Amino acid sequence: MLFKKKLTEKNLHEVLRKDWENVLDALFRNIIANSVNGIGIICNTSREHPGDGEGLVQEELIYHIKQKRADEVRTQLKKIDFDHFKKIFENFSDGEQKGLDFYRIKNILINEIMVYPLVQRNEKYGLLIFDYPIEVEKTNKMVKIINGVLKNPEIPSKPQSETFDNE
């Protein structure tokens, strides 16, 4: 099921910023939407309201799929159910997969996919999903973009009342 891809550079997959949903949005805009190989993001969180940057942990998975690919991949990506999702992160944190940037997964889509796992405080989890293969130069560029987004300053959440007052 999981196959190791060559380590492109040592990278932390821990999101230290509190604004988890804003991080996922920025990664979607800067990597998934701008990459031919980008498919989407699967996570276990959602926004409580439009100004919520932190998000709430859900008991179901949320699938953010690039619009161009939605019809093609939505049904197959649902093969990554909650148990499968948790198993990917268990493999990531158990030591044998730790330190790798991307993992290859077979038997989800017609072709293999690569995922890039993200974690926040062992409660919020996200997978950036790409078509496999991607050239090493492109994966290195993606890792730099991810690191840049993770180092950006946090965007504070706005209370729900402020969000609605501004609309």
Buried (B, 14 or more C-beta within 10 A) or exposed (E): EBEEBEEBEEBEBEBEBBBBBBBBBBBBEBBBEEBEBBBBBBBBBBBEEEBBBBBEEEEEBBBBBBEEBBEBBEEEBEEBEEEBBEBBBEBBBEEEBEEBBBBBBEEBBEEBBBBBBBBBEEEBBBBBBBBBBBEEEBBBBBBEBBEEBBEEEBBEBBEEEEBEEEE
